[in-house]
């Protein structure tokens, strides 16, 4: 397990288009004890072939990264967290029937 250094920073920004990088416009201060883990699941090849071995090959599977941050409850960050949980605030009008 890798632990982030005390000099690392977490920034956030609103994306203008989905899945494109945006330059961070806010900084989120987090406490020490934040942990970062990488997990790579192995892909096992256990097919039947002309030998007695059960495991024929081992390859790299899907990767997953977890980042646990410990943040104090600042009031000016609450709007950003709620937006991340709820999603964009797009409103569509209801269709009117004649």
ChimeraX attribute file (.defattr): number of C-alpha atoms within 10 A of each C-alpha:
attribute: neighborCount
match mode: 1-to-1
recipient: residues
	/A:1	8
	/A:2	9
	/A:3	12
	/A:4	14
	/A:5	11
	/A:6	11
	/A:7	5
	/A:8	8
	/A:9	11
	/A:10	11
	/A:11	11
	/A:12	13
	/A:13	13
	/A:14	16
	/A:15	12
	/A:16	9
	/A:17	8
	/A:18	8
	/A:19	7
	/A:20	7
	/A:21	11
	/A:22	13
	/A:23	10
	/A:24	12
	/A:25	9
	/A:26	13
	/A:27	12
	/A:28	12
	/A:29	16
	/A:30	15
	/A:31	10
	/A:32	13
	/A:33	13
	/A:34	16
	/A:35	15
	/A:36	14
	/A:37	12
	/A:38	12
	/A:39	12
	/A:40	11
	/A:41	12
	/A:42	12
	/A:43	12
	/A:44	14
	/A:45	12
	/A:46	12
	/A:47	10
	/A:48	11
	/A:49	9
	/A:50	5
	/A:51	7
	/A:52	8
	/A:53	10
	/A:54	12
	/A:55	11
	/A:56	13
	/A:57	10
	/A:58	11
	/A:59	9
	/A:60	10
	/A:61	12
	/A:62	9
	/A:63	10
	/A:64	10
	/A:65	9
	/A:66	10
	/A:67	12
	/A:68	10
	/A:69	15
	/A:70	13
	/A:71	12
	/A:72	11
	/A:73	8
	/A:74	9
	/A:75	8
	/A:76	8
	/A:77	14
	/A:78	11
	/A:79	10
	/A:80	14
	/A:81	11
	/A:82	10
	/A:83	12
	/A:84	11
	/A:85	9
	/A:86	8
	/A:87	9
	/A:88	9
	/A:89	7
	/A:90	5
	/A:91	6
	/A:92	6
	/A:93	5
	/A:94	6
	/A:95	6
	/A:96	5
	/A:97	4
	/A:98	3
